[in-house]
Amino acid sequence: MASDFIWPPFTQTRTAPDPIKIVRGQGSVLYTEDGLELLDLISSWWVNLHGHAHPVLAEALYQQAQTLEHVIFAGFSHQPAEQLAESLCRLSGLDRLFFSDNGSTSVEVALKMALQYWHNLEQPRKRILTLQGGYHGDTFGAMSVGQSSGFYGPFEHLLFAVDALPFPAAPQASLDWLDRHLQQHAADVAAVILEPLVQGAAGMRMYSPEFLEAVCQKVRMAGGLVILDEVMTGFYRTGKLFAFQHTPVKPDFLCLSKGITGGFMPLGVTLTTSQIFEAFEGNSFSRAFAHGHSYTANPLSCAVANASLELLLHPETLQNISRIEEQHRTFLTELQPQKDIQGARVLGTLLAFEWQCQGEYGSSCSLNLRNAFLQKGLLLRPLGNTLYLMPPYCTTSTQLGRAHQTILQVLGETKSTP
């Protein structure tokens, strides 16, 4: 098979079933080579906002491809990048935007900028604070700040040291830990990095806006910077355009990717403040941020991101986002009495709960559930025993209602495994 030449991501190829070949997509539905229809309830790894093959995004891509496909972004610029940078800065309240390729690289940029900021100021701050269980990507800096996620065993000896704040199962205990840590290390803390309100790969673990605000305030009072990784939570996934907008917090760095182009093209961005930017200015290149990617600010990606952002802010999309959250909350009342279900929760268009079987990421529990849902026409990808839904915003009430009931049916037919 042609797929024999592919090394797939996050897959144990010896035990995994053959990949399902997708031939087209429309709206929230993917169509397989065998003619089956799959309702994409995870937005194809959290990237698809408006539905597959959306005509507005396809047209934006087509028009840009006929005009300018790419140009080096060092010493040059173009209208799609300038438009996107201005729009995202205005919407986020930040001042400068740096382009990269994906979520992991947007985090790398933020970490490097934070550390070089202190270097340029000739202040020896080098400690990075993280939140236990956080996942920020698979490049080395991102792995370092996400090493407590458990994905990086073979590389542990190569990762730089970080200080992991306990996840706020007991929020005051976590804040007390932070107070003690800052009393000892305040002068060394360069930055804290957080997935605001939801830790995605950790099992859609949620924490309160109040905790996020308290952590950011304490780190700021100690002189440190705030990096918010909204690669997953951005673009209304939590009910707000950005998750940090549930609080008064304004980050020093904001990392975005995934939904930024509506699932059409790879793109990552890191936004920051004028204060950070100005620390890199000077007469010597040694103060500059010497970082870049061959496809930095690719015009095709920027053009489709601009079109996606316009769709995102349309009243109909905002109504759909509210409708999906309302449907999820109604379904919550059906989930909560189920004896094999725990921790059912909703935030924006995200619904998650734990199913009573044992297993980590990639376990038989996870794989068996995934296959059971596929047989019923649902694309779901459980994180261990955590089931979650994060559908495209075009998902209809009928599609979502059917999905909710099918989930109950499948779980009712599936025996918990010890």
QUIURPE-V278807 format. One record per run of one state. SS is the DSSP state (~ for helix, > for strand, _ for the rest). FROM is the first residue (numbers start at 1). LEN is the number of residues. Records with the same first field share a line. If there is no record, write none. Layout:
# QUIURPE-V278807
SS = FROM-LEN + FROM-LEN
This chain:
# QUIURPE-V278807
_ = 1-1 + 6-16 + 28-1 + 33-4 + 41-2 + 47-5 + 53-2 + 66-13 + 93-3 + 101-2 + 121-6 + 132-8 + 146-1 + 150-3 + 159-4 + 166-2 + 195-3 + 200-5 + 207-2 + 222-3 + 230-13 + 247-6 + 257-1 + 262-6 + 273-1 + 279-6 + 288-11 + 313-2 + 336-5 + 348-2 + 356-8 + 376-2 + 380-3 + 384-2 + 391-6 + 414-5
~ = 2-4 + 43-4 + 55-11 + 79-14 + 103-18 + 140-6 + 147-3 + 153-6 + 168-21 + 209-13 + 243-4 + 258-4 + 274-5 + 285-3 + 299-14 + 315-21 + 364-12 + 397-17
> = 22-6 + 29-4 + 37-4 + 52-1 + 96-5 + 127-5 + 163-3 + 189-6 + 198-2 + 205-2 + 225-5 + 253-4 + 268-5 + 341-7 + 350-6 + 378-2 + 383-1 + 386-5
